[in-house]
Amino acid sequence: MTDSKTLTILQLYPNEMNIYGDRGNVLTLVRRAELHGFSPEVIYHDPGKPFPQSVDLVVGGGGQDSGQDKVQNDLLRINDDLHMLADHEIPMIMVCGMYQLFGRFFKTADGKTIKGIAIFDAETQAGPTRMIGNVILDTPFGEIIGYENHSGQTFLGKTARSFGKVKKGAGNNGKDGYEGAIYKNVYGTYLHGSLLPKNPVFADELIKQAAIQRYGKFTPAQIDDTLAEMARDVARTRPR
Ligand code: GLN
């Protein structure tokens, strides 16, 4: 009998912050965790709910400014829980709107400030143009491929580390050539796509970090990623 090792994946705000296929990130983590021999369980955090006791991996997606506004107060309420998990090296992947709210704030086009929880030393200000299109990054996890759609321009502070360098696309702000942010095992990025199905190496990195925090080790299974590789090949040749 195989001992079934659980991994608890928490998706933040699935109703308000979940666009452009971001839920595919959760599905990919579940499937790959199973292939690596774990029994993943997905739980959800909605505004007003108690924050779960035990979490191995946290996922957050993009959304409209209005969705960000809706979750703002609750996110500030669970600020301490998320900071504690981050400081304990729990892996998290935050895409677009949730990436912005893991920084200090997002200032909308009409001048409203939506506060974030400042896990990243970063600030975001709505810009005059939307940055839309396919993106390729150079990251510590190799080439990451995805799709961006945001008007917010994010600027990293002095203590922040970027997720990657832009090879194609706009990235954080269309100016400095950087994309996303990293704090310990917390990753913020503008890349939808969804991101993880097209970037299995990075998906496995998140699972590995979760497994190491929970079980002290990770023994990867061999997974046939031919289809993901084909998808990456096509995505690489797509026009911006
Ligand atoms: N509202 C934010 C922006 O446009 C986030 C968009 C998103 O999550 N796709 O910058």
Residues whose N, C-alpha, C, O or C-beta is under 5 A from the ligand:
A	BS01	LIG	G62 G63 Q64 D65 C96 G97 N149 H150 S151 G152
